[in-house]
Structures are given as C-alpha cells and as structure tokens.
Amino acid sequence: MLRFTLALTLMTGLYLLGTQPVLADDLHHHSAYSQDPEPEPCVTSETSLCLGKGRFQVDVAWQNAQGQSGFASHVELSDGAAYFWFFDRENPEVFVKIIDACAAPFDRYWVFLAGLTDVGVVLTVTDTATGESKSYINPQGNRFEAVQDTDAFAGCSVD
C-alpha cells in the first residue's frame, strides 16, 4: 500500500486519513491524491457510498466550530449523485456527482461538488478499480466552494 504524508500551514481544519477524521491545526482548501496498488471493492455503509455503478466510493468527514466531528450520512439520488448530511437528514450539507465522461475527447471521470455549509469538510472519492483517491477539503468557517474537477480520474478502460 502506498502511504504519503501531507503537511499544510494555513489554518485550522480537519483531515481524513484512512478512515479516521484527524484534527490539523494548519489546513486550507486543498485536494490530496493517493493511490493504492491493491484496490478493494466498494462497500456501501452508513457513512460510505458507492456511486458510478459501484466503482467510486465517497466518504465525508466533518468538524464544526464547537470541535464536534464525525462522518456524514448519505442519501443516494441516482447511480451517480447523492447528498451528505451531518446533523439532520432533512438538512443536506454537501452534494456530489460522479460523471462518466469517458467518451472522446475527455476520457475521464469527473467529480462535481456543491456545499451548503461552512463546516469543515473532507470529502474523499476513491476509484475502487484503480485504487486512486482524491480528497477535497473545505476548512471550518469557510463557505464550501463548488468544485468541478473535470480531470479527477482516468482509467476509463479499466473494468
């Protein structure tokens, strides 16, 4: 398994390392990348969701201003879209959409995110076919900016 260390020096926030939320004194908007050479299949649970015909696993960790933290629960809207909530199912906090753009000229999977929160968020998408993982980070106290990552994942030819 490939392991990496990421150090940032900007502002207080939250990391998602492995499956545990970890406080970091210095965190800013960031996208992190890792790759596991032996990927595992996606398994939907209370806090993990499989999208894109089960290929992409999405996990969301959060931390509020009072220091409370945890993993978000989800509501699947379609095979490629869902929202995540932290405190109340009726209060969506983050929307995610995985788009299959494997046709020419794009040949990629896209990740689109929209947030309705200023809570600290680490949203991690893992391509379970390749082991590649990307984390999208919103620091506590900042409004969640929309993300349109049209270069998120290659591997369209991987089954």
C-alpha positions in Angstrom: 0.0 0.0 0.0 1.3 3.4 -0.9 1.4 5.8 2.0 2.0 9.5 2.0 2.3 12.4 4.4 0.8 15.8 3.7 1.7 18.9 5.6 0.0 22.3 5.1 0.5 25.5 7.0 -2.5 27.8 6.7 -5.5 27.4 9.0 -7.3 25.1 11.4 -9.3 22.3 9.8 -9.8 18.6 9.5 -8.1 15.8 7.6 -9.5 12.4 6.7 -6.6 10.0 7.0 -7.6 6.4 6.2 -11.0 6.1 7.8 -10.4 8.4 10.8 -11.1 12.2 11.0 -7.9 13.9 12.3 -7.7 17.5 13.5 -5.0 19.6 11.9 -4.0 23.0 13.2 -3.0 24.1 9.8 -5.4 23.4 6.9 -6.6 25.2 3.8 -8.6 24.4 0.6 -6.8 21.6 -0.9 -7.1 18.5 -3.0 -4.9 15.5 -2.0 -4.2 12.4 -4.1 -3.1 8.9 -3.2 -3.1 5.5 -5.0 -3.4 2.0 -3.5 -1.8 -0.6 -5.8 -4.2 -3.2 -4.5 -7.6 -1.6 -4.5 -10.6 -3.1 -2.6 -14.2 -3.2 -3.9 -16.6 -0.5 -2.9 -18.9 -1.3 0.0 -21.8 1.0 0.9 -22.3 1.5 4.6 -24.0 4.1 6.8 -21.1 6.6 6.1 -19.6 5.3 2.8 -21.5 5.4 -0.5 -20.7 3.7 -3.8 -21.5 5.7 -6.9 -20.9 5.2 -10.7 -22.1 1.6 -10.9 -20.2 0.8 -7.6 -16.8 2.0 -8.9 -16.4 5.1 -6.8 -16.5 5.2 -3.0 -17.4 8.5 -1.4 -16.6 9.3 2.3 -17.2 12.6 4.0 -15.8 13.7 7.4 -16.8 16.9 9.1 -15.9 19.2 12.0 -17.9 22.1 13.4 -16.8 25.2 15.2 -17.5 23.6 18.6 -15.0 20.9 17.8 -17.6 18.1 17.2 -16.6 15.8 14.3 -17.7 12.7 12.6 -18.6 11.1 9.3 -21.6 12.2 7.2 -24.5 10.1 6.4 -25.8 10.0 2.8 -28.9 9.9 0.7 -28.4 8.5 -2.8 -30.2 10.4 -5.5 -29.1 8.3 -8.5 -26.3 6.0 -9.5 -24.0 9.0 -9.9 -25.3 11.5 -7.4 -26.0 11.9 -3.7 -26.1 14.3 -0.8 -24.5 14.0 2.6 -25.8 15.3 5.9 -24.1 15.9 9.2 -26.8 16.8 11.8 -30.3 16.1 10.2 -31.3 14.0 7.2 -33.6 16.9 6.1 -30.6 19.3 6.0 -28.3 18.4 3.1 -24.8 19.8 3.6 -22.8 18.6 0.5 -23.9 17.3 -2.9 -21.6 15.1 -5.0 -22.0 13.9 -8.6 -19.7 11.5 -10.4 -19.9 11.9 -14.2 -18.8 9.3 -16.7 -17.1 11.4 -19.4 -15.2 8.5 -20.9 -16.1 9.5 -24.5 -13.5 11.3 -26.7 -12.1 13.9 -26.2 -12.4 13.8 -22.4 -11.6 10.2 -21.5 -12.0 10.9 -17.7 -14.4 10.6 -14.8 -15.5 13.9 -13.4 -16.3 14.9 -9.8 -18.6 17.8 -9.2 -19.3 19.0 -5.6 -21.5 21.7 -4.1 -21.7 22.6 -0.5 -24.4 24.3 1.6 -22.2 24.7 4.7 -19.3 26.4 6.4 -18.5 23.4 8.5 -15.0 21.8 8.0 -15.3 19.1 5.4 -13.0 16.4 3.9 -14.7 14.6 1.0 -12.8 11.7 -0.3 -13.6 9.9 -3.6 -11.8 6.6 -4.3 -11.8 4.8 -7.6 -12.0 1.2 -6.4 -11.0 -0.1 -9.9 -7.6 1.7 -9.8 -7.1 2.5 -6.1 -6.7 6.2 -6.9 -8.1 8.5 -4.3 -8.7 12.3 -4.2 -9.7 14.4 -1.2 -11.5 17.7 -1.4 -11.1 19.9 1.7 -13.2 22.8 2.9 -11.8 24.5 6.1 -14.0 25.1 9.1 -15.6 28.6 8.9 -15.3 28.9 5.1 -18.3 28.6 2.8 -18.0 25.4 0.8 -17.0 26.5 -2.8 -18.3 24.5 -5.7 -15.9 22.0 -7.3 -15.9 21.0 -11.0 -13.0 18.6 -11.2 -13.0 17.5 -14.9 -9.6 15.9 -14.5 -10.5 13.8 -11.5 -9.9 10.2 -12.6 -8.5 8.5 -15.6 -8.9 4.7 -16.1 -11.9 4.7 -18.3 -10.7 1.5 -19.9 -10.4 -0.3 -16.5 -13.4 -2.6 -15.9 
